[in-house]
Amino acid sequence: MKKNNALLAAVTFSIIIGLSFMFVKISLTYEGQLLILAQRFTFAFLGLLLFLVIKPIHLRLNRKEIMIVIIISLFYPIIFFSSQILGLDQTTVTEAGIIQAIAPAITVLLASVFLKEQVRIVQGLGIVFSIAGVVFLQLMNSSGGYDFHLLGNLLIIVSILATAIWQVMSRSATKSIAPIQITIYIMFIGFLFFNVIYFINGGSAGEYIDSLTEIPYLLSILFLGVLSTFGTSLLSIYAVSKLPVIQVSVFNNVATLITILSGVLILNEPFHYYHIIGATVIIFGVILVNAKKKSRHSKVS
C-alpha cells in the first residue's frame, strides 16, 4: 500500500510540474521574476500554515539535521526556482519541456556517485543519448535560422541538476528526518529568501499587493505557490522516501510530455521538425537509462 501511495505521489507531482512551466510563462507576461518568486513562496508558506493548522507537526531538529536541511534548501528551492524562472524567461516552454527529459539520466548519474547505485553500460549509453539530444536541439537552433535559446536552455539544465541533487540528498536525509519536516523547513527558507531579495532590490508593498488584482496572474501564482511549490515538494520527498530515486525520476517523463503539450496547444509556441528528432533521441536515451536488467533465469529461457 505504501508503495502504491508513493507511486501515486510521483505521478501527481509530475503532472503538476508539467503544468507549472506554462503557469510560470503566463506569470512572466504580467510581472518580473523576483516578484513572482516572492509571491509564489508567500502562497506556498500560507498553504503550509494551513496544513499545520489541520495537522500539527513536530518541528524540532538537532544541529546536524538543520544543516542538512539548509544544504538541501540551497539546491531546492533557491537554485532550482531561480534558474527555472530565469531560463523560462529566455526560452520557450516547449524547449524547456524537451530538455526536462534528460532529468532521469542526470538523476541516475548522481545516484550512482552519491548513493552508490550501479550504472550499467546500457544506462551509460542512455545518458549519452539524452545529452546528445539536447546538444542537437541547440545546434539546430543556431544553424537553422531559428531563435537561439542557449542561455535559457542552459539555465533549465541548471534547474534539472538542482532537482537531481535535491532528490538524491532527500533520499539520504529521509532516513533520519521525516519528509514533512524537510518540506516545512525548505518552504520557510524559500519564503524568507525570495521575499527578502525582492524587497532588498527595491520592491514595494504596493506593487506586491496590486499585482494580485489581475485574475490570470493571481490564479497562476496560486497554482505555482500552493500546488507547484508546496504540493510537489511534499509529494516528491514522500515518493523518494519510499521508492528508489532512479524509479521516481522516471516520472519526469510525464512532466515532459505535459510541458510540451501545454506549450504547443495552449501557448501556441512553434514546434519544428528538429524538436521531434531531439525529443526522440532524448526519450530513447531515457528508455535505455531505465531499462530493466534481465535476470539470469530470463536469459536462460
TORMARTOR-104314 format. One line per 2 residues: their letters; for each residue x, y, z of C-alpha. Coordinates in nm, 4 decimals. Layout:
BEGIN
A> X Y Z  ... .
//
This chain:
BEGIN
MK> 0.0000 0.0000 0.0000  0.2813 0.2420 0.0894 .
KN> 0.4481 0.1707 -0.2449  0.1236 0.2409 -0.4317 .
NA> 0.0816 0.5687 -0.2420  0.4386 0.6648 -0.3318 .
LL> 0.3754 0.5862 -0.6992  0.0581 0.7955 -0.6909 .
AA> 0.2527 1.0793 -0.5299  0.5188 1.0559 -0.8040 .
VT> 0.2576 1.0677 -1.0824  0.0752 1.3609 -0.9207 .
FS> 0.3831 1.5792 -0.8704  0.4961 1.5044 -1.2274 .
II> 0.1635 1.6284 -1.3681  0.1783 1.9445 -1.1562 .
IG> 0.5406 2.0121 -1.2558  0.4497 1.9610 -1.6219 .
LS> 0.1829 2.2323 -1.5997  0.3966 2.4649 -1.3863 .
FM> 0.6180 2.5648 -1.6818  0.3132 2.7070 -1.8584 .
FV> 0.1967 2.8990 -1.5500  0.5457 3.0440 -1.4982 .
KI> 0.5433 3.1637 -1.8590  0.1977 3.3195 -1.8129 .
SL> 0.3020 3.4953 -1.4910  0.6111 3.6398 -1.6657 .
TY> 0.3825 3.8296 -1.9040  0.2475 4.0236 -1.6038 .
EG> 0.5323 4.0718 -1.3536  0.9080 4.0418 -1.3023 .
QL> 1.0931 3.7349 -1.1838  1.1684 3.8474 -0.8271 .
LI> 0.8084 3.9428 -0.7520  0.6811 3.6147 -0.8942 .
LA> 0.9222 3.4125 -0.6786  0.8416 3.6151 -0.3652 .
QR> 0.4657 3.5785 -0.4105  0.4969 3.2162 -0.5130 .
FT> 0.6650 3.1302 -0.1844  0.4312 3.3510 0.0148 .
FA> 0.1362 3.1452 -0.1066  0.3342 2.8263 -0.0553 .
FL> 0.4026 2.9352 0.3025  0.0352 3.0224 0.3587 .
GL> -0.0589 2.6774 0.2285  0.1960 2.5298 0.4669 .
LL> 0.0483 2.7191 0.7641  -0.2997 2.5941 0.6759 .
FL> -0.1613 2.2402 0.6572  -0.0032 2.2781 1.0031 .
VI> -0.3330 2.4038 1.1493  -0.5090 2.0936 1.0183 .
KP> -0.2260 1.8557 1.1080  0.0258 1.9833 1.3670 .
IH> 0.3787 1.8517 1.3082  0.6726 1.8145 1.5460 .
LR> 0.9351 2.0517 1.4006  1.2306 2.0130 1.6346 .
LN> 1.5582 1.9107 1.4673  1.9118 1.8805 1.6004 .
RK> 2.2026 2.0896 1.4651  2.3190 1.8265 1.2193 .
EI> 1.9677 1.7825 1.0776  1.9226 2.1596 1.0453 .
MI> 2.2483 2.1852 0.8475  2.1329 1.9052 0.6164 .
VI> 1.8046 2.0865 0.5535  1.9854 2.4156 0.4856 .
II> 2.2119 2.2479 0.2284  1.9100 2.0846 0.0617 .
SL> 1.7386 2.4268 0.0542  2.0324 2.5750 -0.1349 .
FY> 1.9555 2.3442 -0.4276  1.5791 2.3371 -0.3751 .
PI> 1.4182 2.5839 -0.3648  1.6851 2.8538 -0.4137 .
IF> 1.8922 2.7355 -0.7142  1.6103 2.5357 -0.8725 .
FS> 1.3440 2.8071 -0.8802  1.5859 3.0890 -0.9597 .
SQ> 1.7364 2.9105 -1.2603  1.3977 2.7817 -1.3772 .
IL> 1.2261 3.1206 -1.3928  1.5331 3.2896 -1.5458 .
GL> 1.5538 3.0102 -1.8015  1.1865 3.0258 -1.8976 .
DQ> 1.2240 3.3999 -1.9487  1.4878 3.3223 -2.2148 .
TT> 1.3425 3.0137 -2.3859  1.0110 2.8519 -2.4777 .
VT> 0.8034 2.6154 -2.2656  0.8297 2.3576 -2.5465 .
EA> 1.2105 2.3510 -2.5490  1.2270 2.3599 -2.1687 .
GI> 0.9967 2.0582 -2.1612  1.2079 1.8645 -2.4085 .
IQ> 1.5273 1.9398 -2.2161  1.3490 1.8374 -1.8948 .
AI> 1.3508 1.4834 -2.0355  1.7210 1.4468 -1.9505 .
AP> 1.6370 1.4693 -1.5791  1.6172 1.0891 -1.5257 .
AI> 1.9589 1.0445 -1.6894  2.1129 1.3123 -1.4673 .
TV> 1.9479 1.1593 -1.1596  2.0815 0.8122 -1.2441 .
LL> 2.4294 0.9573 -1.2848  2.4192 1.1374 -0.9496 .
AS> 2.2594 0.8406 -0.7740  2.5466 0.6230 -0.8921 .
VF> 2.8002 0.8680 -0.7492  2.6388 0.9584 -0.4174 .
LK> 2.4093 0.6630 -0.3416  2.6429 0.4041 -0.4990 .
EQ> 2.3667 0.2732 -0.7248  2.5256 0.0749 -1.0043 .
VR> 2.5126 0.2189 -1.3590  2.5172 -0.0456 -1.6312 .
IV> 2.6705 0.0070 -1.9775  2.3276 0.0430 -2.1370 .
QG> 2.2381 0.3143 -1.8858  2.5623 0.4948 -1.9641 .
LG> 2.4695 0.4888 -2.3330  2.1278 0.6248 -2.2421 .
IV> 2.2856 0.9198 -2.0625  2.4995 0.9924 -2.3699 .
FS> 2.1944 0.9802 -2.5998  1.9957 1.2125 -2.3713 .
IA> 2.2725 1.4716 -2.3631  2.3250 1.4347 -2.7399 .
GV> 1.9580 1.5153 -2.7962  1.9922 1.8424 -2.6052 .
VF> 2.3117 1.9347 -2.7947  2.1323 1.8596 -3.1232 .
LQ> 1.8494 2.0993 -3.0324  2.0973 2.3786 -2.9641 .
LM> 2.2866 2.3182 -3.2894  1.9651 2.3227 -3.4906 .
NS> 1.8519 2.6427 -3.3209  2.1755 2.8207 -3.4023 .
SG> 2.2223 2.6954 -3.7596  1.8643 2.6807 -3.8844 .
GY> 1.7776 3.0480 -3.8533  1.5522 2.9871 -3.5533 .
DF> 1.5537 3.1749 -3.2240  1.8679 3.0867 -3.0291 .
HL> 1.7832 2.9985 -2.6693  2.1239 2.8819 -2.5456 .
LG> 2.1252 3.0858 -2.2219  1.7674 2.9952 -2.1343 .
NL> 1.8221 2.6276 -2.2046  2.1466 2.6211 -2.0043 .
LI> 1.9569 2.7678 -1.7089  1.6908 2.4959 -1.7463 .
IV> 1.9716 2.2379 -1.7337  2.0970 2.4021 -1.4115 .
SI> 1.7470 2.3659 -1.2642  1.7453 1.9980 -1.3665 .
LA> 2.0806 1.9443 -1.1950  1.9455 2.1151 -0.8824 .
TA> 1.6391 1.8871 -0.8869  1.8512 1.5739 -0.9247 .
IW> 2.0827 1.6765 -0.6383  1.7805 1.7615 -0.4236 .
QV> 1.6180 1.4224 -0.4846  1.9399 1.2333 -0.4122 .
MS> 2.0038 1.4336 -0.0928  1.6396 1.3983 0.0160 .
RS> 1.6584 1.0213 -0.0291  1.9507 1.0148 0.2116 .
AT> 1.8055 1.2735 0.4516  1.4690 1.0986 0.4944 .
KS> 1.6457 0.8116 0.6691  1.6709 1.0334 0.9772 .
IA> 1.4326 1.3261 0.9083  1.0607 1.2938 0.8316 .
PI> 0.9707 1.4068 0.4751  0.7120 1.6559 0.6064 .
QI> 0.9752 1.8159 0.8318  1.2094 1.8684 0.5368 .
TI> 0.9239 2.0162 0.3340  0.8239 2.2598 0.6083 .
YI> 1.1760 2.3892 0.6600  1.2636 2.4324 0.2913 .
MF> 0.9333 2.6140 0.2293  1.0059 2.8521 0.5169 .
IG> 1.3616 2.9148 0.3940  1.2329 2.9808 0.0413 .
FL> 0.9694 3.2216 0.1755  1.2283 3.4199 0.3710 .
FF> 1.4950 3.4176 0.0989  1.2876 3.5285 -0.2008 .
NV> 1.0857 3.7900 -0.0106  1.3994 3.9431 0.1413 .
IY> 1.5680 3.9516 -0.2018  1.2601 4.1160 -0.3554 .
FI> 1.2426 4.3991 -0.1029  1.6220 4.4493 -0.0919 .
NG> 1.6116 4.5038 -0.4692  1.3627 4.7898 -0.4356 .
GS> 1.0336 4.6024 -0.4378  0.7373 4.7800 -0.2827 .
AG> 0.4477 4.6520 -0.0738  0.2071 4.8410 -0.3000 .
EY> 0.3262 4.6595 -0.6113  0.3259 4.3332 -0.4155 .
ID> -0.0459 4.3670 -0.3376  -0.1687 4.5477 -0.6521 .
SL> -0.0269 4.2830 -0.8857  -0.2621 4.0246 -0.7356 .
TE> -0.5674 4.2117 -0.8669  -0.5028 4.0654 -1.2127 .
IP> -0.7083 3.7434 -1.2062  -0.4999 3.5390 -1.4583 .
YL> -0.1841 3.6354 -1.2690  -0.3397 3.5560 -0.9300 .
LS> -0.4547 3.2126 -1.0498  -0.1062 3.1425 -1.1883 .
IL> 0.0598 3.2403 -0.8594  -0.1886 3.0323 -0.6581 .
FL> -0.1117 2.7277 -0.8731  0.2631 2.7880 -0.8587 .
GV> 0.2647 2.8568 -0.4851  0.0218 2.6098 -0.3312 .
LS> 0.0375 2.3193 -0.5759  0.3634 2.3503 -0.7692 .
TF> 0.5823 2.4625 -0.4783  0.4411 2.3299 -0.1508 .
GT> 0.2450 2.0408 -0.3011  0.5191 1.8991 -0.5243 .
SL> 0.7835 1.9386 -0.2523  0.5789 1.7289 -0.0136 .
LS> 0.4830 1.4710 -0.2782  0.8353 1.4395 -0.4191 .
IY> 1.0077 1.3979 -0.0829  0.7448 1.1433 0.0226 .
AV> 0.7976 0.9493 -0.3031  1.1788 0.9335 -0.2723 .
SK> 1.1454 0.8275 0.0916  0.9540 0.5151 -0.0174 .
LP> 1.0992 0.4402 -0.3625  1.4476 0.4340 -0.5200 .
VI> 1.5493 0.7740 -0.6585  1.6001 0.6247 -1.0053 .
QV> 1.2456 0.4868 -1.0092  1.0976 0.8223 -0.9047 .
SV> 1.2989 1.0045 -1.1713  1.1233 0.8042 -1.4446 .
FN> 0.8072 1.0045 -1.3779  0.9804 1.3174 -1.5087 .
NV> 0.8797 1.1821 -1.8494  0.5163 1.2525 -1.7603 .
AT> 0.6097 1.6113 -1.6748  0.7992 1.6432 -2.0038 .
LI> 0.5005 1.5329 -2.2116  0.2595 1.7658 -2.0321 .
TI> 0.5010 2.0604 -2.0586  0.5459 2.0151 -2.4345 .
LS> 0.1718 1.9751 -2.4953  0.0860 2.2838 -2.2873 .
GV> 0.3434 2.4917 -2.4746  0.2244 2.3871 -2.8201 .
LI> -0.1522 2.3525 -2.7650  -0.2233 2.6270 -2.5090 .
LN> 0.0549 2.8842 -2.5572  0.0725 2.8261 -2.9356 .
EP> 0.4507 2.8013 -2.9338  0.6295 2.6924 -3.2553 .
FH> 0.7082 2.3241 -3.2893  0.9645 2.2395 -3.5590 .
YY> 1.0715 1.9071 -3.7067  1.4012 1.9155 -3.5159 .
HI> 1.2071 1.9295 -3.1879  1.0628 1.5870 -3.2785 .
IG> 1.4078 1.4477 -3.3650  1.5679 1.5901 -3.0494 .
AT> 1.2843 1.4675 -2.8289  1.3036 1.1194 -2.9871 .
VI> 1.6790 1.0953 -2.9208  1.6347 1.2138 -2.5600 .
IF> 1.3444 0.9767 -2.4922  1.5380 0.6860 -2.6456 .
GV> 1.8203 0.7674 -2.4068  1.5782 0.7778 -2.1154 .
IL> 1.4406 0.4347 -2.2133  1.7943 0.2942 -2.2098 .
VN> 1.8640 0.4540 -1.8719  1.5558 0.2934 -1.7205 .
AK> 1.5827 -0.0413 -1.8997  1.5420 -0.3265 -1.6539 .
KK> 1.8286 -0.5677 -1.6137  1.7383 -0.9165 -1.7320 .
SR> 1.7672 -1.1882 -1.4732  1.9770 -1.4995 -1.5345 .
HS> 1.6618 -1.7056 -1.5478  1.5171 -1.4970 -1.8308 .
KV> 1.8464 -1.5189 -2.0233  1.8475 -1.8995 -1.9979 .
S> 1.4840 -1.9285 -2.1049 .
//
